[in-house]
Amino acid sequence: MRLKEQLDAAAAVVRARAPGFSPKVGLVLGSGLHAVADSCTGAVAIPFGDIPHLGQASVQGHPGQLLLGTLAGVPVAVLQGRLHPYEGYSAAEAAVPVRLLCWLGIRALVLTNASGGIRQGLQPGDLLLVTDHLNLSGGNPLHGPNEEAVGPRFPDLTAAYSPALRASLKATAAGLRIPLAEGVYAMVAGPSYETPAEVRMLRQLGADCVGMSTVPEVIAAVHQGVPVLALSCIANPAAGLGNGPLQHEDVQAAAGGAAATLLRLLTGFLPGAASM
């Protein structure tokens, strides 16, 4: 089945569950950040498994459902959790949930994730606005035949992270006095955490933080012409930069602790993003 047909089928199920609902902003909540969706009002929850071609999230901290509701007065489509290539999905398959949000007509996509801090000075709980990425995962969601009905064969990633959305978020953070770092996100394949030598390499390559998601979603959204913003919650120092072993539970705890700050930031940001 062609991608357009898959997206049409998935969108039909979503629209049948929430007739007349038209989301303006898509939001993806990464590890430990899914509680942000609790502030959505009038939400309709649809498990990934009920939507054809969407796959099933299997990672702790990723509930795996689509919420359609209102946040800060803005109609939003929220992915509580995401798919990762390390779960056995291809990059193209991992990007399908975000492609669905774009197919539903969102005007902007906001991605969040939890990452390991590489740049000196980044601390657990810090929020980092992603300005660019390094795709070191070995995969790209555009591999294979291209469907012009979905997007162009060779999309330009020069401004993959929308300058307009980034400027708006920075202004919102300044107004709310929320500290906001900026930097480059490196995606690696996982699921094992990076070695200290790999972290030193990433630092040399210009990465400020490292994680195992987000990049396929960014590429897919740009492919479909949707402006993208990405926020990374620094969950821990990357391997070799902190004390003790890295554990997923610690990542979830650090991200969960930052969820309230993230919610304040998004609440201030979303109304402007929806009108851009």
C-alpha positions in Angstrom: 0.0 0.0 0.0 1.3 3.4 -0.9 2.0 6.0 1.8 -0.8 8.3 0.7 -3.3 5.5 1.0 -2.0 4.6 4.5 -2.3 8.2 5.6 -5.8 8.5 4.1 -6.9 5.3 6.0 -5.4 6.4 9.3 -6.8 9.9 9.0 -10.3 8.5 8.3 -10.3 6.5 11.6 -9.1 9.6 13.5 -11.8 11.9 11.9 -14.5 9.3 12.7 -13.5 9.3 16.3 -13.5 13.1 16.5 -15.9 14.4 13.9 -15.3 18.0 12.9 -12.0 18.4 14.9 -9.3 20.2 13.1 -6.0 20.5 14.9 -3.8 23.5 14.3 -0.6 22.3 16.1 0.8 18.9 16.5 2.7 18.0 19.6 4.9 14.9 20.3 5.7 14.2 23.9 8.9 12.2 24.5 10.2 10.1 27.4 8.8 11.2 30.8 6.9 14.2 29.3 3.6 12.6 28.4 1.9 14.1 31.5 1.8 17.5 29.7 -1.1 16.1 27.8 -3.1 16.0 31.1 -3.8 19.7 30.7 -5.6 19.2 27.4 -9.4 19.8 27.7 -12.1 18.0 25.9 -9.6 15.3 24.8 -10.4 12.3 22.8 -7.8 9.5 23.3 -7.1 7.0 20.5 -4.6 4.2 21.2 -2.0 3.8 18.4 -3.2 0.2 18.0 -6.7 1.5 16.9 -5.2 3.5 14.0 -4.2 1.5 10.9 -0.5 1.6 9.9 0.6 3.5 13.0 2.5 0.8 14.9 2.6 0.2 18.6 4.9 2.0 21.1 6.7 -0.4 23.5 9.0 1.8 25.5 8.4 2.6 29.2 7.3 6.2 29.4 5.6 6.2 26.0 1.9 5.4 26.5 1.3 5.2 22.7 -1.9 7.2 22.1 -3.1 10.1 20.1 -5.0 12.8 22.0 -7.2 15.3 20.2 -8.1 18.3 22.4 -7.5 21.9 23.3 -4.4 23.2 25.0 -4.1 27.0 25.8 -7.1 27.5 23.6 -5.5 25.9 20.6 -6.8 22.7 19.0 -4.0 20.2 19.2 -3.2 16.7 18.1 -0.8 15.2 20.7 1.2 12.0 20.4 1.8 10.7 23.9 4.9 8.7 23.1 6.5 7.9 19.8 8.0 5.0 17.8 11.8 4.4 17.7 13.9 2.6 15.1 15.5 0.6 17.9 12.1 -1.0 18.6 12.4 -2.6 15.2 10.7 0.0 13.1 12.4 1.5 10.0 12.9 5.3 10.0 10.0 5.6 7.6 7.7 3.5 9.9 8.8 5.5 13.0 7.8 8.7 11.2 4.3 7.6 10.3 2.6 9.0 13.5 4.0 12.4 12.8 3.1 12.1 9.1 -0.5 11.5 10.2 -0.5 14.7 12.3 0.7 16.6 9.2 -1.9 14.8 7.1 -4.6 16.0 9.5 -3.7 19.6 8.6 -1.6 20.9 11.4 0.1 24.3 10.8 3.1 23.6 13.0 4.7 20.6 14.7 6.3 20.8 18.2 8.6 17.8 19.0 10.0 17.1 22.5 12.4 14.5 23.7 14.8 13.6 26.5 18.5 13.6 25.8 21.9 13.3 27.2 23.8 16.6 27.7 27.2 16.8 26.0 28.0 20.5 26.1 29.6 21.7 29.3 27.1 23.5 31.5 24.0 21.6 30.5 22.3 20.1 33.6 19.5 17.6 34.1 16.1 19.4 33.8 17.4 22.1 31.4 15.4 22.7 28.3 17.3 23.1 25.0 15.9 24.5 21.8 17.1 22.5 18.9 18.7 24.6 16.1 20.0 21.8 13.9 20.7 18.1 14.0 23.2 15.4 13.2 21.6 12.2 11.8 24.0 9.5 12.9 21.3 6.8 13.1 21.9 5.3 9.8 18.3 5.7 8.6 16.2 8.2 6.8 12.4 8.1 6.4 12.7 9.2 2.8 14.5 6.0 1.7 12.7 4.2 -1.1 10.3 5.5 -3.8 9.0 9.0 -3.3 5.3 10.0 -3.6 5.0 13.5 -4.9 1.5 13.6 -3.4 3.1 13.5 0.0 6.2 15.6 -0.6 9.2 16.3 -2.9 12.0 13.9 -3.7 14.8 16.1 -2.3 13.5 18.3 0.5 15.8 21.1 1.8 16.8 20.8 5.4 18.6 24.2 5.6 15.9 25.6 7.9 14.5 22.3 9.1 13.9 23.9 12.5 11.7 26.9 11.7 13.5 30.2 12.4 10.1 31.9 13.0 8.9 29.3 15.5 12.3 29.4 17.3 12.1 33.2 17.6 8.6 33.0 18.9 9.5 30.4 21.5 12.6 32.3 22.6 10.5 35.4 23.1 7.9 33.4 25.1 10.7 31.9 27.3 12.2 35.3 27.9 8.8 36.7 28.9 8.2 33.9 31.3 11.8 34.0 32.6 12.3 30.4 31.7 16.0 29.6 31.0 16.3 28.2 27.5 19.5 26.8 26.0 20.1 26.3 22.3 22.1 23.7 20.4 22.5 20.8 18.0 20.8 17.5 18.7 22.6 14.3 17.5 20.5 11.2 16.9 22.2 7.8 17.3 20.6 4.4 16.7 20.5 3.1 20.3 19.1 1.4 22.3 22.4 1.1 24.1 23.7 4.4 25.5 26.7 5.9 23.9 30.2 5.0 25.0 32.4 7.8 26.5 34.5 7.6 23.3 31.4 8.1 21.2 30.4 11.1 23.3 33.8 12.7 22.8 33.4 12.1 19.1 29.9 13.7 19.1 31.3 16.8 20.9 34.0 17.1 18.3 31.3 16.9 15.6 29.4 19.8 17.2 26.7 18.0 19.1 25.3 19.6 22.3 23.1 16.7 23.2 22.3 13.2 22.1 19.3 11.0 21.8 17.6 8.2 19.9 14.6 9.9 18.3 13.1 13.0 16.7 15.2 13.3 13.5 13.0 11.0 11.3 10.0 13.0 12.4 11.6 16.3 11.6 12.6 15.0 8.1 9.1 13.7 7.5 7.4 16.9 8.6 9.7 19.0 6.4 9.0 16.6 3.5 5.3 17.4 4.0 5.9 21.2 4.2 5.0 21.6 8.0 7.2 24.0 10.1 9.0 22.3 12.9 10.1 23.2 16.4 12.0 20.8 18.7 12.7 21.0 22.4 15.0 18.6 24.2 14.9 18.1 28.0 18.4 17.3 29.2 17.8 14.2 31.3 21.4 13.3 32.3 25.0 14.0 31.4 26.1 11.8 28.5 28.3 8.8 29.1 31.6 9.6 30.7 30.5 13.1 31.8 28.6 12.2 35.0 28.7 9.9 37.9 27.4 6.4 37.8 25.7 4.3 35.1 23.0 5.7 32.8 19.5 4.3 33.5 16.2 4.8 31.6 14.4 5.4 34.9 16.6 8.4 35.7 15.8 9.8 32.2 12.1 9.5 32.9 12.5 11.1 36.3 14.5 14.1 35.1 12.1 14.7 32.2 9.1 14.4 34.4 10.5 17.0 36.7 10.8 19.4 33.8 7.2 18.7 32.6 5.7 21.6 34.6 8.1 24.1 33.1 7.6 22.7 29.6 3.8 23.1 30.1 4.2 26.8 31.1 6.4 27.4 28.1 4.0 25.6 25.6 1.0 27.3 27.1 2.5 30.7 26.4 3.8 29.7 23.0 1.0 27.7 21.3 -1.5 30.6 20.6 1.1 32.4 18.6 2.3 29.3 16.8 -1.2 28.4 15.8 -1.6 31.8 14.0 1.7 31.8 12.2 
